[in-house]
């Protein structure tokens, strides 16, 4: 197999216009190049080569792809041969590996998802049932030509998808493993995406690996992603990164937004460096991906309270990866696609130029809300600012942040530094223990069970849990399957064991505890678990670090440990019990 980094290096070095221009007469049209399609033998200039996206597209026969796809479709090459041919043209040597290489066992999954993507795209263009999707796109100021270039599709209701895939020779077992169909209790299978506008999700090699589907009309969830599969890990990819990474390197920044439509609108406005998480909060893996391609991230989320919370959560994750983080502020009641849609690219540029550092944005909000006008308010302001300081892994940025917070709060920098590093001899904060109902679930209350109980308490709580919790927080396959069924509002698809687990949960109820108490406890526990993983990673880093770095890393570990213990005060007791092998621990 050819290493992924070499494939990327060759793709980026290739002159797509020059290579395709050897066989197609291309003429520049704005930022793109147009010519007659070499695949269906067209005579009109319906074939577009789009250098900024590294792709081609025909608006008649709908053939599309990158430089490798062009050689595969035009000359019948397989993928490795196409990579080697492009590498030869750009003067890059492909490292050869001795001995035979086994075929990739995931190839049938890639083929199934690619086939489905083509079929969904054709439904969006041609299916009468997709008229609602086409009208929705029109209402969002997205033309069908723009939707086609973006690879958008439509999943109809009924069994048309299964019938089409069967006709193309794809086995249902492969479709199930690729996350394209769902298995019911009675053993029957139905398409996962029904009545939804579909956004294809690509990996870094530009292969379609999953979909995100937006419901059209009433129904929950509003967005439904493919499940995790051998070719798709939601927390390890970003939407549009396969194209945006080139723009990031040129612009030396990334623009992070919340959803696929935000990405679509901003790219149509001319911004190439836009990406989004995949329906969940930003993960450390996603931040590490961004750090490989850019030193600076601008967060462009909604400016309402939920949007601000999501902004600062994502900001802390990015700061842990030594990225410079800015926040672009939108006018009230506007989302990220509003400026480009209603006021043009110039308004969007102004919004981005006015972006300020994430700590300054927090200070700005706290100042407007009057927190610095009283001593109790200053204490609360510090509690809001210190997580951002602690999250900052870059030592210079952290020192600057300490100085800035000390200045606005009117305290000595040394005192503030003592608190950040956990050097103050203060009493442990009074954090409530698990509510009684959670304690009754076992010696150590299972977080996953509590979250499911809260989801079952009401539709409003189910929606709130889904907005803040991801299936990756579930380590139990049994509870994860129940979570997925509740997320999709389809508990009827659970098998016998999962169905019995759901019945048991429904019979348990919340007892005397409130959903607020249980949910707050669960979030605290999840955050404590995350910090424990960070502490373990830091300890491994300490073990291998040179002596000069050990003190700094040890102080970071101590600060994280204090934060973790504040989240879960009984941690030391539980850890001691685990080490001694206490029953139930």
Secondary structure, 3 states (H helix, E strand, C coil): CCCHHHHHHHHHHCCHHHHHHCCCCCEEECCEEEECCCCCCCCCCCEEEEHHHCEEEECCCCCEECHHHHHHHHHCCCHHHHHHHHHHHHCCCCCCCCCCCCCCCCHHHHHHHHHHHHHHHHHHHHCHHHHHHHHHHHHCCCCHHHHHHCCCEEECCCCHHHHHHHHCCCCHHHHHHCCCEEECCCCCEEECCCCEEEEEEECCCCCEEEEEEEECCCCCCCEEECCCECCECHHHCCECHHHHHHHHHHHCCEEEECCHHHHHHHHHCCCCCEEECCCCCCCHHHHHHHHHHCCEEEECCCCCHHHHHHHHHHHHHHHCCCCEEEECCCCCCCCCCHHHHHHCHHHHHHHHHCCEEHHHHHHHHHHHCCHHHCHHHHHHHHHHHHHHHHHCCCHHHHHHHHHHHHHHHCCCHHHHHHHHCCCCCCCCCCCCCCCHHHHCCCCCCCHHHHHHHHHHHCHHHHHHHHHHCCHHHCCCHHHHHHHHHHHCCCHHHCCHHHHHHHHHHHHHCCCCCCHHHHHHHHHHHHHHHHHHHHHHHHHHHHHHCCHHHHHHHHHHHHHHHHHHHHHCCCHHHHHHHHHHCCCCC
